[in-house]
């Protein structure tokens, strides 16, 4: 069974909403779920929370300079 992906596009939101929504979403991730976090900037503060919670993540920057971070529980 494939992991359930949850898409969270915060690219149009103003600070601090992207960080707040991202932290809430990763705290609510269940085992086997993947959060796909999309933002127009690199979310360094979110990565601190990912590390603090012991989660894994992969970050990809696309050709339009948007970041897609896949966060795994």
C-alpha positions as CSV (number, residue, x, y, z in Angstrom):
1,X,0.0,0.0,0.0
2,X,1.4,3.4,-1.0
3,X,1.8,6.2,1.5
4,X,-0.9,8.7,1.8
5,X,0.2,12.1,0.5
6,X,-1.1,15.3,2.0
7,X,-0.5,18.4,-0.1
8,X,0.0,21.7,1.7
9,X,0.6,24.6,-0.7
10,X,1.4,27.7,1.3
11,X,3.1,29.6,-1.5
12,X,0.6,32.4,-1.6
13,X,0.5,33.0,2.2
14,X,2.3,35.7,4.1
15,X,4.6,35.0,7.0
16,X,4.2,33.6,9.6
17,X,1.3,31.5,8.2
18,X,3.4,29.1,6.1
19,X,5.5,28.1,9.1
20,X,2.6,27.8,11.4
21,X,0.5,25.7,9.0
22,X,3.6,23.6,8.2
23,X,4.3,22.9,11.9
24,X,0.7,22.0,12.6
25,X,0.6,19.7,9.6
26,X,3.8,17.8,10.5
27,X,2.7,17.4,14.1
28,X,-0.5,15.8,12.8
29,X,1.2,13.4,10.4
30,X,0.4,9.7,11.1
31,X,2.6,6.8,10.4
32,X,2.9,6.1,6.7
33,X,1.8,9.6,5.7
34,X,3.8,12.0,3.6
35,X,3.3,15.8,3.8
36,X,4.1,17.6,0.5
37,X,4.9,21.2,1.6
38,X,5.0,23.7,-1.3
39,X,6.4,27.2,-0.7
40,X,8.1,30.0,-2.6
41,X,11.0,30.2,-0.2
42,X,13.2,27.7,1.6
43,X,11.6,27.1,5.0
44,X,14.6,26.8,7.3
45,X,12.5,27.1,10.5
46,X,10.3,24.3,9.3
47,X,13.4,22.1,8.8
48,X,14.4,22.8,12.4
49,X,11.0,21.4,13.5
50,X,11.3,18.4,11.2
51,X,14.7,17.6,12.8
52,X,13.3,18.2,16.3
53,X,10.5,15.7,15.7
54,X,12.9,13.1,14.2
55,X,11.1,13.1,10.8
56,X,12.7,12.5,7.4
57,X,12.4,14.9,4.5
58,X,13.5,15.5,0.9
59,X,13.6,19.0,-0.7
60,X,13.4,19.8,-4.4
61,X,13.7,23.3,-5.9
62,X,11.9,23.6,-9.2
63,X,12.8,25.8,-12.2
64,X,10.5,28.5,-11.0
65,X,12.3,28.6,-7.6
66,X,9.5,27.0,-5.7
67,X,10.4,24.5,-3.0
68,X,8.7,21.2,-2.5
69,X,9.5,19.4,0.7
70,X,8.3,15.9,1.2
71,X,8.1,15.1,4.9
72,X,7.8,11.5,6.0
73,X,6.6,9.9,9.2
